[in-house]
Structures are given as C-alpha cells and as structure tokens.
Amino acid sequence: MELWTFHRYRQPCLSVDAIELDDQGPALVLRQGIHAYSLAVDDKDAAVEIARDLAALRDSAAPLWDVVRQCPAGQSWNAICEFLDKHSLIREGADDAAHHLAARQKRIEDCIADTIAAVLDDLGPDRRAAIAIHARTLRADMVARAAGRAFAADGDPFDATVQPNFFVALLVLELEYFRRASPLTLMAADSLLSRVTGEHDAESKLDAMADLSEAGVLYDLRDLEAHLWLVAQCLAAASADEARRLPAPPLPPLSLSSGLEFMRRTELLTREALRDWGQNPYVTALDALNDTYSPLVAGPFIEQYHVTRRFVEIIAPFLSKRLAPPLREMMFRYYSEEVGHEALESTTCEAMGVSQEALDRAVPLPLHFAFVDVLTLLADLDPISSFASIMVIEGVFGEPPKMSLRLAAVARTNPALREISGDHDELNETLNHNSISRDAFEHVAAVTPATQARVMRRILFLLELNHRAWGGIADFYGRQHQLWLQGALGRQLSPQGILQPRSMQGD
C-alpha cells in the first residue's frame, strides 16, 4: 500500500480552533477541540512569525501551501506539516462531496434512460407489453425476497419448473446478486424496471439514491452501467421465443449417498444434457471457418479475459466460511492458483491486436458478465452446489478440452497466438482444476436426496447459461468482418480502445 502524506490533499487546509503563543516559553500551542499541541521554536520572534504563517495555512489558497509542497523531506515546513497531518489537523479544503454525489446520480439516471432507449425503445408493442409484465414480476419478487430467505425450494429460479423463462430466472438471480454485492446497482435496476412498467416515481427514486452515501464513492459506476445493460438485454431476450428453458434430462432416482457417488451421478447428468443440446452455436460457427482466422476466433479470448479478471470473486465467498479443514484448505489453494490469471488472457488478446485500454473500456457480453455473478452468488448461498459448479467452469473430469483444441487449431494461423493461448490451458491441466469438484466431494460424507435434487437443477441452469453464453459470442463476433468489442450502450469499440460514434456503427 502507498504511504499517505499530506501532499495528496488536493487543496490542503490547516484545521485548528486556535493558534496561541505559549506564555511559558518560545513555543506555539495549537488547539483543536479538547486537544492541545505544542510546537517548540527558537525564540519569541520566530514563534510570532510561524504563528502568522500557520494562520495563513488555514486558507487552502494561501501561496505558502505551494512553498510547503515543494519543501524537501526533513526540512522545517515539511516536518511541521507531517506532524500536523499525523494529528489530523489538516483537512481537504475542496469539499465538493455534494457536487460529486449529484454528478454521479445524474450519470446513473442518464445511463438508465439511455439503456432503455438503446435496447427497448425500438421493440414492437407486443414485446414491450411482455417486457412490462416481466419487469413487474421481477419488482414484486425483489420486495418479497428482501424480507425472506433467498430461494426456498418452492421458489428456486434455477429450477425450470419454477421459472421456465431462462432470462427471467437469470434476472431474479442478478437482482439477488446486486442486493448482496452492490445495493446501488439494485436501486438503479429497480429504477429501470419501474420505468419499463410505467410505475417510475422520479422524485422518490432520486431522493432514495441521494440517501445512499455509497452513490458518491463506494461502488463502481462502470460495473453499474454494464449491469444495467445486462438487465435491459435480458429483459428484451425474455420476450423472445428463445427464452424458454432448454429441455433437460430428468433427474435420476435419488437416495442418500456419499458425496463422491452424488458427484458421479451429476457428471452423468451433465453429459446427458450436453448430448441432448448438441453442439453449441459457437462451435458450429467455428467449424464453418475451415480453420481460417476471423473476429470469431478473438471473441472467446476477449470475453474470457473479463471472466478471468473477476474469477477469484467466485472463490472468495468460500474463504470466510467455516468449512471443514480439507475443504477450506482446498479453496484457499484454488484461490491462490487463480489469482493473476487475467495476465495470460490479456497477453493473448494483445497478440491479436487488442490493447489493454480496449479491454479496460469494453463492456462484457451480458451472459459472460452474468456467469461470474451467478457463480459468485451460488458460492455465497449454497457451497455444496458451488463445489459441483466448478465442473461447469473447469470441465467434466475425463473429458478433453474440446473447445480449447478447436480454438488451437484455428490459432495455428497466428504463431504468437498459438504459443500464448496454450499457456493457460497447459497451466490448468498442470493444476488439475477439473478434479476439484471430485476432490471436494471426497470430503462430503453424505448428501440427502433433497440436496441432490437442488444441486442438480442448479447445475443444469449453469450448463444452460454457459451454453447460451457461447451462443452469445457466436452472435456478436460471428457477424463481424473487422474485429470490434462491445463498448458502452452497445457502441462499437475498436481494438485500440476508441469508441465509435453511432453514425459510424456497422459490421
């Protein structure tokens, strides 16, 4: 961490109630509340002069502050100001908290309006009516969930029989994630939903946001904006025919079993579901390239960077739980082995001509952003489901990394990409991360039938989310002739990080 110094104040200002000459000798006394601080000086004349200078420092615009800032370490004024700051006697003179809060509040309100305009305004009346119904349902669910336990068995959005609309189910999960991870985003999402339903009360919503002190500084507005884009995109998708959950195989007969036996059955269910769904749209599009390079190849690496950058968030909830020692040790090790992997992804992107600035400015595709959110929420809500979900992330034990192999075949046309992109796959293989689910359930002595059913349904949802996320890559990058990333409000972002005007948007 960087050491704090008084030089970091933008407009430093001495904050004392009184500056007095000490009657007992050549010294100054500074008073602040009930506290008094004595500064020894050479003689009375020096005391008078320093007292005058200190009085000037009560004004952040005083020219003496420029002298103080340039004073070398160890010199008199530098030492005096270090003493003052260590006793909390220097404050920031530029108190623009109210302006800062108002500006960020306006940015949120503008983002809500712009997001609705960009995603929903051009939809037909039938779809807008359907979206309004979904939005009203989501708002009612938010109210009910705030007062009760999250996702009881008869109201679990992971369960297709409870919520057959995939995108509505995903939004229920996202809103619960917002409630735990970013209350400000939850309020902004509720404001967006209320506008869609026609129930928006601008004045009360603005007042509520102003009351939330975190609006000023605590939460990341870029994440908030990306999440609002996700909410709007999912609302639009919820009104389409493709919103119905994919058909899933029935759960097997369940009885009390060991953790390992349960995990074996879950692997079988996973293989059956993936077989039933068939090849995902991304692989189909990739096969059509006949091993030639196109923006479609870059897509997974760009989106995987956004996932990997946040990946440790998925593991972090485990670290504070009082898990059994083998499980706790395993999760800490998993965390340590995943920290910093985004450097490999960013290097791969750089080899494809995508700058770090572009990655930093890009907005992740909605389902990839949601993937991390849902997995993080699950780790907090339901550790046993989360242990099983690692299989969805890292791959089913014993299955070859088919997607990585297909991408590697296409990457052979780019030697730099071929060399770099293989590093992460090789690292994961060395670390045996596709064994983690089995390793975890080795230490789970028993799993009840009710828990098995809950976990299996949640795994089926995550598999579908992953399947659809790959389809999202195919849709977004597959239509491109020249590579571009998703920028704010869906605008095109060049690989150099330049946001294109809407008038220049195109394939």
HELIX and SHEET records of a PDB file:
HELIX    1   1 PHE A    6  ARG A    8  5                                   3    
HELIX    2   2 LYS A   44  ALA A   56  1                                  13    
HELIX    3   3 LEU A   64  GLN A   70  1                                   7    
HELIX    4   4 SER A   76  LYS A   86  1                                  11    
HELIX    5   5 ALA A   97  VAL A  119  1                                  23    
HELIX    6   6 PRO A  125  ALA A  146  1                                  22    
HELIX    7   7 ALA A  153  GLY A  155  5                                   3    
HELIX    8   8 PHE A  166  ALA A  181  1                                  16    
HELIX    9   9 PRO A  183  THR A  197  1                                  15    
HELIX   10  10 ALA A  202  ASP A  211  1                                  10    
HELIX   11  11 GLU A  214  VAL A  217  1                                   4    
HELIX   12  12 LEU A  221  ALA A  238  1                                  18    
HELIX   13  13 ASP A  241  ALA A  243  5                                   3    
HELIX   14  14 GLY A  259  TRP A  277  1                                  19    
HELIX   15  15 PRO A  281  ASP A  287  1                                   7    
HELIX   16  16 PRO A  295  ARG A  309  1                                  15    
HELIX   17  17 PHE A  311  LEU A  319  1                                   9    
HELIX   18  18 PRO A  325  GLU A  338  1                                  14    
HELIX   19  19 GLU A  342  ALA A  351  1                                  10    
HELIX   20  20 GLN A  356  ARG A  361  1                                   6    
HELIX   21  21 PRO A  366  LEU A  381  1                                  16    
HELIX   22  22 PRO A  383  GLU A  394  1                                  12    
HELIX   23  23 LYS A  402  ALA A  411  1                                  10    
HELIX   24  24 PRO A  415  LEU A  431  1                                  17    
HELIX   25  25 HIS A  433  SER A  435  5                                   3    
HELIX   26  26 ILE A  436  PHE A  441  1                                   6    
HELIX   27  27 PRO A  449  GLY A  478  1                                  30    
HELIX   28  28 ALA A  488  GLY A  490  5                                   3    
HELIX   29  29 ARG A  502  MET A  504  5                                   3    
SHEET    1   A 2 PRO A  12  LEU A  14  0                                        
SHEET    2   A 2 ILE A  90  GLU A  92 -1                                        
SHEET    1   B 3 ALA A  18  LEU A  21  0                                        
SHEET    2   B 3 ALA A  27  GLN A  32 -1                                        
SHEET    3   B 3 HIS A  35  ALA A  40 -1                                        
SHEET    1   C 2 LEU A 485  GLN A 486  0                                        
SHEET    2   C 2 GLN A 492  LEU A 493 -1                                        
END                                                                             
